């Protein structure tokens, strides 16, 4: 993939997504034209469509799985919201990609740059919220596992104490 989009870097695409103004987007595009990055950018954007499907499915399943494993009722219920929510980020990403492609192929306009920026911010917000939610679920799950391990250890220790007492007092 890196060879297909050389000399373009991931940071170049993010910079274009975050251009915010037609002037800044035009400056980026001019630089890309000089450096031979326009065609690789278009290729990169097309490659992003299958990636959208992969990351949305992965985060949706991860949110659902980790929320169920968390051992927390509120997180389990919230997982039913975050699982499907990530697909909204996928829609934002598709709209953003379409706006970038149109800008690169048909010209930069205020509407296209504004739409690209707003969709990118929306996408990143939902993705980051979802990843943060999964991290909270993971911490909750690990804490629940450690708590259960401690409980098992306590029960084993108590049983050992009882066995020792019974061995000392066999008639009781």
Residue pairs with C-beta under 8 A, 6 or more apart in sequence:
1 47
4 40
4 43
4 44
4 47
5 40
5 41
5 43
5 44
5 47
6 40
7 35
7 36
7 37
7 40
8 32
8 37
8 40
8 41
8 44
12 28
12 32
12 37
12 41
13 41
13 44
13 45
13 100
14 120
15 28
16 25
16 28
16 29
16 41
16 100
16 116
17 96
17 100
17 116
17 117
17 120
18 117
18 120
19 25
19 28
19 113
19 116
19 117
20 113
20 117
21 113
22 108
22 109
22 110
22 113
25 103
25 108
25 113
25 116
26 108
29 38
29 103
29 104
29 108
31 37
32 38
32 41
38 104
41 100
41 104
42 101
42 104
42 105
45 97
45 100
45 101
45 104
48 93
48 97
49 94
49 97
52 90
52 93
52 94
52 97
53 90
55 86
55 90
55 127
56 86
56 87
56 89
56 90
59 86
59 127
59 130
59 131
59 134
60 83
60 84
60 86
60 87
61 83
62 134
63 79
63 82
63 83
63 86
63 130
63 133
63 134
63 137
64 79
64 80
64 83
66 79
66 134
66 137
66 138
66 141
67 75
67 76
67 78
67 79
67 80
67 82
67 83
67 133
67 137
68 76
68 79
69 137
69 141
70 76
70 79
70 136
70 137
70 138
70 140
70 141
70 144
71 140
71 141
71 143
71 144
72 137
72 140
72 144
75 136
75 137
75 140
78 133
79 133
79 137
82 129
82 130
82 133
82 134
85 126
85 129
85 130
86 126
86 127
86 130
88 126
89 122
89 123
89 126
89 127
89 130
92 119
92 120
92 122
92 123
92 126
93 119
93 123
95 115
95 119
96 115
96 116
96 119
96 120
96 123
99 112
99 113
99 115
99 116
99 119
100 112
100 116
102 112
103 109
103 112
103 113
103 116
166 172
